[in-house]
Amino acid sequence: MSLFPADITAMAEGIIRDFTVAGLMVSTAESCTGGLIAGALTEISGSSAVVDRGFVTYTNVAKIQMLGVQEETLARFGAVSEETARQMVHGALFRSRADLAVAVTGVAGPTGGSPEKPVGLVHLAAKSRSGKLVHSRMFYGDVGRTEVRLATIRTALEMLVEIA
């Protein structure tokens, strides 16, 4: 029995299977998901062949210290922004042995939202060492903290497959 819904488990199984065959390793940089993307991947037996490491950077200080996010970026655009997600994914990729990385930062709720950055807004970025970079601005809505986090995991796993 998995800790995650069946669709997330199936996606993670596919990534572990396919990335093992391809010899690809992954790192994650997570804020609003608090390590759940790495958790979904490591729930799968054999994941040590694919998952290099995960960075849980919930605070701005952690984003700066662990991932190299620039203070100016956080001051100008905020933690929940495309610019921060891009810097997070770059840091996760180049501060690891991974071939691919994914980063997420958002407002899971139920508090913390604003008119500009409402609950349910998440920025995701995925990057490969070959230079491919994708960004997604997702608005899942004020559907509850757990649902925002699960939706974010699904999108992040899809993005890893997309850039592989």
Phi and psi in degrees as GROMACS dihedral restraints (atoms count N, CA, C in turn):
[ dihedral_restraints ]
;  ai    aj    ak    al  type     phi  dphi    fc
    3     4     5     6     1   -90.7    20    10
    4     5     6     7     1   155.1    20    10
    6     7     8     9     1   -74.7    20    10
    7     8     9    10     1   -15.4    20    10
    9    10    11    12     1  -111.6    20    10
   10    11    12    13     1   158.7    20    10
   12    13    14    15     1   -57.6    20    10
   13    14    15    16     1   154.4    20    10
   15    16    17    18     1   -56.9    20    10
   16    17    18    19     1   -38.1    20    10
   18    19    20    21     1   -67.2    20    10
   19    20    21    22     1   -38.6    20    10
   21    22    23    24     1   -67.6    20    10
   22    23    24    25     1   -42.6    20    10
   24    25    26    27     1   -59.9    20    10
   25    26    27    28     1   -43.7    20    10
   27    28    29    30     1   -63.6    20    10
   28    29    30    31     1   -41.5    20    10
   30    31    32    33     1   -63.0    20    10
   31    32    33    34     1   -44.7    20    10
   33    34    35    36     1   -64.2    20    10
   34    35    36    37     1   -40.7    20    10
   36    37    38    39     1   -59.7    20    10
   37    38    39    40     1   -43.4    20    10
   39    40    41    42     1   -62.6    20    10
   40    41    42    43     1   -42.3    20    10
   42    43    44    45     1   -63.5    20    10
   43    44    45    46     1   -48.0    20    10
   45    46    47    48     1   -61.0    20    10
   46    47    48    49     1   -45.1    20    10
   48    49    50    51     1   -61.8    20    10
   49    50    51    52     1   -53.9    20    10
   51    52    53    54     1   -69.9    20    10
   52    53    54    55     1   -40.0    20    10
   54    55    56    57     1   -72.3    20    10
   55    56    57    58     1   -30.7    20    10
   57    58    59    60     1   -62.6    20    10
   58    59    60    61     1   -47.2    20    10
   60    61    62    63     1   -60.7    20    10
   61    62    63    64     1   -41.2    20    10
   63    64    65    66     1   -80.4    20    10
   64    65    66    67     1    -9.3    20    10
   66    67    68    69     1    70.9    20    10
   67    68    69    70     1    32.1    20    10
   69    70    71    72     1  -100.8    20    10
   70    71    72    73     1   139.0    20    10
   72    73    74    75     1  -113.9    20    10
   73    74    75    76     1   152.3    20    10
   75    76    77    78     1  -125.9    20    10
   76    77    78    79     1   146.5    20    10
   78    79    80    81     1  -129.6    20    10
   79    80    81    82     1   156.7    20    10
   81    82    83    84     1  -125.7    20    10
   82    83    84    85     1   148.8    20    10
   84    85    86    87     1  -128.0    20    10
   85    86    87    88     1   113.5    20    10
   87    88    89    90     1  -126.1    20    10
   88    89    90    91     1   135.9    20    10
   90    91    92    93     1  -112.9    20    10
   91    92    93    94     1   -78.8    20    10
   93    94    95    96     1   -65.2    20    10
   94    95    96    97     1   -19.8    20    10
   96    97    98    99     1   -92.4    20    10
   97    98    99   100     1    -9.4    20    10
   99   100   101   102     1    54.4    20    10
  100   101   102   103     1    32.1    20    10
  102   103   104   105     1    98.0    20    10
  103   104   105   106     1     2.1    20    10
  105   106   107   108     1   -69.7    20    10
  106   107   108   109     1   -27.7    20    10
  108   109   110   111     1   -66.3    20    10
  109   110   111   112     1   -48.5    20    10
  111   112   113   114     1   -61.5    20    10
  112   113   114   115     1   -37.6    20    10
  114   115   116   117     1   -62.5    20    10
  115   116   117   118     1   -42.0    20    10
  117   118   119   120     1   -63.7    20    10
  118   119   120   121     1   -40.8    20    10
  120   121   122   123     1   -69.0    20    10
  121   122   123   124     1   -43.5    20    10
  123   124   125   126     1   -78.5    20    10
  124   125   126   127     1    -5.4    20    10
  126   127   128   129     1   -67.4    20    10
  127   128   129   130     1   -19.5    20    10
  129   130   131   132     1   -93.4    20    10
  130   131   132   133     1   129.6    20    10
  132   133   134   135     1   -60.0    20    10
  133   134   135   136     1   135.7    20    10
  135   136   137   138     1    92.1    20    10
  136   137   138   139     1     0.8    20    10
  138   139   140   141     1   -65.1    20    10
  139   140   141   142     1   -19.1    20    10
  141   142   143   144     1   -64.3    20    10
  142   143   144   145     1   -18.1    20    10
  144   145   146   147     1   -76.0    20    10
  145   146   147   148     1   -16.1    20    10
  147   148   149   150     1  -119.0    20    10
  148   149   150   151     1   -41.7    20    10
  150   151   152   153     1   -89.1    20    10
  151   152   153   154     1   115.9    20    10
  153   154   155   156     1   -84.0    20    10
  154   155   156   157     1   -52.7    20    10
  156   157   158   159     1  -168.3    20    10
  157   158   159   160     1   163.8    20    10
  159   160   161   162     1  -130.8    20    10
  160   161   162   163     1   139.8    20    10
  162   163   164   165     1  -109.6    20    10
  163   164   165   166     1   119.0    20    10
  165   166   167   168     1  -100.9    20    10
  166   167   168   169     1   107.9    20    10
  168   169   170   171     1  -121.5    20    10
  169   170   171   172     1    77.4    20    10
  171   172   173   174     1   -74.5    20    10
  172   173   174   175     1   -34.5    20    10
  174   175   176   177     1   -98.8    20    10
  175   176   177   178     1   161.6    20    10
  177   178   179   180     1   -62.3    20    10
  178   179   180   181     1   -38.6    20    10
  180   181   182   183     1   -60.5    20    10
  181   182   183   184     1   -42.5    20    10
  183   184   185   186     1   -63.8    20    10
  184   185   186   187     1   -40.3    20    10
  186   187   188   189     1   -60.1    20    10
  187   188   189   190     1   -41.2    20    10
  189   190   191   192     1   -68.8    20    10
  190   191   192   193     1   -52.3    20    10
  192   193   194   195     1   -69.7    20    10
  193   194   195   196     1   -43.0    20    10
  195   196   197   198     1   -88.5    20    10
  196   197   198   199     1   -30.5    20    10
  198   199   200   201     1  -117.5    20    10
  199   200   201   202     1    -9.8    20    10
  201   202   203   204     1    78.8    20    10
  202   203   204   205     1    19.5    20    10
  204   205   206   207     1   -62.2    20    10
  205   206   207   208     1   135.8    20    10
  207   208   209   210     1   -77.0    20    10
  208   209   210   211     1   136.0    20    10
  210   211   212   213     1   -56.3    20    10
  211   212   213   214     1   -37.7    20    10
  213   214   215   216     1   -62.7    20    10
  214   215   216   217     1   -36.5    20    10
  216   217   218   219     1   -64.2    20    10
  217   218   219   220     1   -46.3    20    10
  219   220   221   222     1   -64.4    20    10
  220   221   222   223     1   -40.8    20    10
  222   223   224   225     1   -67.4    20    10
  223   224   225   226     1   -39.4    20    10
  225   226   227   228     1   -82.1    20    10
  226   227   228   229     1   -41.8    20    10
  228   229   230   231     1  -111.1    20    10
  229   230   231   232     1   -20.6    20    10
  231   232   233   234     1    89.5    20    10
  232   233   234   235     1   166.4    20    10
  234   235   236   237     1   -66.6    20    10
  235   236   237   238     1   -34.8    20    10
  237   238   239   240     1   -96.6    20    10
  238   239   240   241     1    87.6    20    10
  240   241   242   243     1  -159.1    20    10
  241   242   243   244     1   159.0    20    10
  243   244   245   246     1   -60.6    20    10
  244   245   246   247     1   -42.7    20    10
  246   247   248   249     1   -61.2    20    10
  247   248   249   250     1   -43.0    20    10
  249   250   251   252     1   -67.6    20    10
  250   251   252   253     1   -43.4    20    10
  252   253   254   255     1   -59.0    20    10
  253   254   255   256     1   -41.4    20    10
  255   256   257   258     1   -64.6    20    10
  256   257   258   259     1   -42.0    20    10
  258   259   260   261     1   -69.2    20    10
  259   260   261   262     1   -35.9    20    10
  261   262   263   264     1   -62.1    20    10
  262   263   264   265     1   -46.2    20    10
  264   265   266   267     1   -68.0    20    10
  265   266   267   268     1   -35.9    20    10
  267   268   269   270     1   -62.3    20    10
  268   269   270   271     1   -45.9    20    10
  270   271   272   273     1   -62.7    20    10
  271   272   273   274     1   -41.5    20    10
  273   274   275   276     1   -64.3    20    10
  274   275   276   277     1   -37.2    20    10
  276   277   278   279     1   -71.3    20    10
  277   278   279   280     1   -48.3    20    10
  279   280   281   282     1   -90.5    20    10
  280   281   282   283     1     0.5    20    10
  282   283   284   285     1  -111.1    20    10
  283   284   285   286     1    29.0    20    10
  285   286   287   288     1  -149.3    20    10
  286   287   288   289     1  -179.7    20    10
  288   289   290   291     1   -98.3    20    10
  289   290   291   292     1     9.4    20    10
  291   292   293   294     1   -72.8    20    10
  292   293   294   295     1   154.3    20    10
  294   295   296   297     1   -90.7    20    10
  295   296   297   298     1   -26.4    20    10
  297   298   299   300     1  -137.9    20    10
  298   299   300   301     1   148.4    20    10
  300   301   302   303     1  -141.9    20    10
  301   302   303   304     1   156.1    20    10
  303   304   305   306     1  -134.4    20    10
  304   305   306   307     1   143.5    20    10
  306   307   308   309     1  -133.8    20    10
  307   308   309   310     1   144.6    20    10
  309   310   311   312     1  -137.8    20    10
  310   311   312   313     1   140.7    20    10
  312   313   314   315     1  -150.4    20    10
  313   314   315   316     1   129.3    20    10
  315   316   317   318     1  -167.9    20    10
  316   317   318   319     1  -172.7    20    10
  318   319   320   321     1  -114.9    20    10
  319   320   321   322     1   101.0    20    10
  321   322   323   324     1   -81.4    20    10
  322   323   324   325     1   -23.0    20    10
  324   325   326   327     1    86.2    20    10
  325   326   327   328     1  -174.7    20    10
  327   328   329   330     1   -77.3    20    10
  328   329   330   331     1   -12.0    20    10
  330   331   332   333     1  -109.8    20    10
  331   332   333   334     1   177.4    20    10
  333   334   335   336     1    97.3    20    10
  334   335   336   337     1    -9.2    20    10
  336   337   338   339     1   -80.5    20    10
  337   338   339   340     1   164.3    20    10
  339   340   341   342     1  -144.9    20    10
  340   341   342   343     1   169.6    20    10
  342   343   344   345     1   -57.6    20    10
  343   344   345   346     1   -36.6    20    10
  345   346   347   348     1   -77.8    20    10
  346   347   348   349     1   -33.1    20    10
  348   349   350   351     1  -133.5    20    10
  349   350   351   352     1    80.1    20    10
  351   352   353   354     1   -73.8    20    10
  352   353   354   355     1   161.4    20    10
  354   355   356   357     1   -55.7    20    10
  355   356   357   358     1   132.7    20    10
  357   358   359   360     1   102.2    20    10
  358   359   360   361     1    -6.2    20    10
  360   361   362   363     1   -84.7    20    10
  361   362   363   364     1   127.5    20    10
  363   364   365   366     1  -137.6    20    10
  364   365   366   367     1   135.2    20    10
  366   367   368   369     1  -106.2    20    10
  367   368   369   370     1   130.7    20    10
  369   370   371   372     1  -125.2    20    10
  370   371   372   373     1   146.5    20    10
  372   373   374   375     1  -140.6    20    10
  373   374   375   376     1   143.5    20    10
  375   376   377   378     1  -131.9    20    10
  376   377   378   379     1   142.2    20    10
  378   379   380   381     1  -143.4    20    10
  379   380   381   382     1   144.7    20    10
  381   382   383   384     1  -114.7    20    10
  382   383   384   385     1   158.7    20    10
  384   385   386   387     1   -63.9    20    10
  385   386   387   388     1   -22.8    20    10
  387   388   389   390     1   -73.6    20    10
  388   389   390   391     1    -7.6    20    10
  390   391   392   393     1   106.1    20    10
  391   392   393   394     1    -6.5    20    10
  393   394   395   396     1   -69.0    20    10
  394   395   396   397     1   133.0    20    10
  396   397   398   399     1  -138.0    20    10
  397   398   399   400     1   130.2    20    10
  399   400   401   402     1  -128.0    20    10
  400   401   402   403     1   146.7    20    10
  402   403   404   405     1  -128.6    20    10
  403   404   405   406     1   142.8    20    10
  405   406   407   408     1  -131.3    20    10
  406   407   408   409     1   131.8    20    10
  408   409   410   411     1  -105.2    20    10
  409   410   411   412     1   111.1    20    10
  411   412   413   414     1  -111.0    20    10
  412   413   414   415     1   138.5    20    10
  414   415   416   417     1  -122.2    20    10
  415   416   417   418     1   101.6    20    10
  417   418   419   420     1   -83.3    20    10
  418   419   420   421     1   -15.1    20    10
  420   421   422   423     1    91.4    20    10
  421   422   423   424     1   170.4    20    10
  423   424   425   426     1   -84.7    20    10
  424   425   426   427     1    71.4    20    10
  426   427   428   429     1  -102.0    20    10
  427   428   429   430     1     5.1    20    10
  429   430   431   432     1   106.9    20    10
  430   431   432   433     1   146.1    20    10
  432   433   434   435     1   -55.3    20    10
  433   434   435   436     1   -48.2    20    10
  435   436   437   438     1   -62.6    20    10
  436   437   438   439     1   -43.7    20    10
  438   439   440   441     1   -67.0    20    10
  439   440   441   442     1   -37.5    20    10
  441   442   443   444     1   -63.0    20    10
  442   443   444   445     1   -44.0    20    10
  444   445   446   447     1   -66.8    20    10
  445   446   447   448     1   -42.5    20    10
  447   448   449   450     1   -65.1    20    10
  448   449   450   451     1   -41.4    20    10
  450   451   452   453     1   -62.3    20    10
  451   452   453   454     1   -37.8    20    10
  453   454   455   456     1   -65.4    20    10
  454   455   456   457     1   -41.8    20    10
  456   457   458   459     1   -59.4    20    10
  457   458   459   460     1   -46.3    20    10
  459   460   461   462     1   -58.3    20    10
  460   461   462   463     1   -47.6    20    10
  462   463   464   465     1   -64.1    20    10
  463   464   465   466     1   -42.6    20    10
  465   466   467   468     1   -61.2    20    10
  466   467   468   469     1   -43.6    20    10
  468   469   470   471     1   -65.4    20    10
  469   470   471   472     1   -39.9    20    10
  471   472   473   474     1   -60.6    20    10
  472   473   474   475     1   -39.8    20    10
  474   475   476   477     1   -68.0    20    10
  475   476   477   478     1   -36.6    20    10
  477   478   479   480     1   -61.3    20    10
  478   479   480   481     1   -42.9    20    10
  480   481   482   483     1   -63.7    20    10
  481   482   483   484     1   -40.5    20    10
  483   484   485   486     1   -61.0    20    10
  484   485   486   487     1   -39.2    20    10
  486   487   488   489     1   -91.5    20    10
  487   488   489   490     1    -7.6    20    10
